[in-house]
Amino acid sequence: MSKSKIMGLFAFMLAVAVLFSACGKTNNQSSAPNSQGSSTPASQAASETPKDKKGFHIALLDGTNQNPWRTQFEDQMNQLAEQLKKDGILTKYDTFVAQNDPAVQAQQMEQLINAGVDAIIINPVSATSLAPVIEKAIAKNIVVLGVDQHINQPKVISVSNDQYEWGKIQAEWLMKQLGGKGNILWFDALAGAPANDTRSKAFQDVLDKNPDVKVLKHVNADWDQGKAKQLMTQMLSTFPNYDGILTQDGQAVGILQAIQEAGKVLPKGITSDEVVSYLKIWHDINAKDPNKKLNAVIVENPPGIGVDTMWVAVKLLQGKKLKDNALSSDSADPNSKNALLIKPSLVITNENMEKYYEQYKDKPDTSYIDNILTEQQVDAFFQ
């Protein structure tokens, strides 16, 4: 073969090799967003270069699953993930639980980054401990979303029930029941957890406007009914002359159990959320003595926020953009417009308690009154 033919054949083979090399590459992730001088959340920026429409790997990092709210939250996300797998939208979905250890949660996130996931949804143990590893995920153009609690990272979108509004409604209701004066016991949840701290700030802001209401004791019960019961039992002997109880979530169940077992008088007002066991205790107290009803309030904080957030993650991965007015500032992070807040729409008092009791009386004690957005309602947040 002549030298010219050999050179021509070599050039042809080189061109074919280049062509096949180009065809063999898959662009499953868009280029990393510019991290300099941009206030656009990374989850939104990532959507500017659409990824493949299907075949995503999404993971949940949950801070704990040691209370019924988190159990329902995770179960519903698992159910949606299974449906999305059947539809081909997801290829894989993982759940990791840190059991309230921020170091463990950071390690879990490192593992997911190394696995090359497309999106990570975080219900954080701490508002700040994940900052370095979140930056690493953003650099790899992984969509990072906060769920249920706000993450103070300007490039992370947090989808949550409006925790400040939740706390404000509860505290203002209690102040009204006390006529703006009296003694209260204050039970916060897990110190350092963003939702707890935001709610606690709302409680304090309302208390600051009611100087004649005195806090006898302020404790943390970690969203644990058993711990709340133990703390209340101790305080009943130390602070017998209290008027109201300001508390978060299902902790109210343990508090009421302590009061009942000690044979003490019910408070003039107590706050809570929508766990069904609490609704049943409330109904039973009222039925036992209609003249001595439990004066309580429930403000919704639905576990369905997890499903809502997974839909948001899918839409972002599919290249959709949130509307300009969809995001607002969370009270815990006022300088960043990166929160998709769902306002509480359900408030239960003695005026409508029986209606919800009849609706949920056959549900398990550990279930929650819930509210889940449809896919169409989630679509309304997008352009």
Secondary structure, 3 states (H helix, E strand, C coil): CCHHHHHHHHHHHHHHHHHHHHHCCCCCCCCCCCCCCCCCCHHHHHCCCCCCCCCEEEEEEECCCCCHHHHHHHHHHHHHHHHHHHCCCEEEEEEEECCCCHHHHHHHHHHHHHHCCCEEEEECCCCCCCHHHHHHHHHCCCEEEEECCCCCCCCCEEEEECHHHHHHHHHHHHHHHCCCCEEEEEEECCCCCHHHHHHHHHHHHHHHCCCCEEEEEEEECCCCHHHHHHHHHHHHHHCCCCCEEEECCCHHHHHHHHHHHHCCCCCCEECCCCEHHHHHHHHHHHHHCHHHCCCECEECCCCCHHHHHHHHHHHHHCCCCECCCCCECECCECCCCCEEEECCCCEECCCCHHHHHHHHCCCCCCCECCCCCCHHHHHCCEC
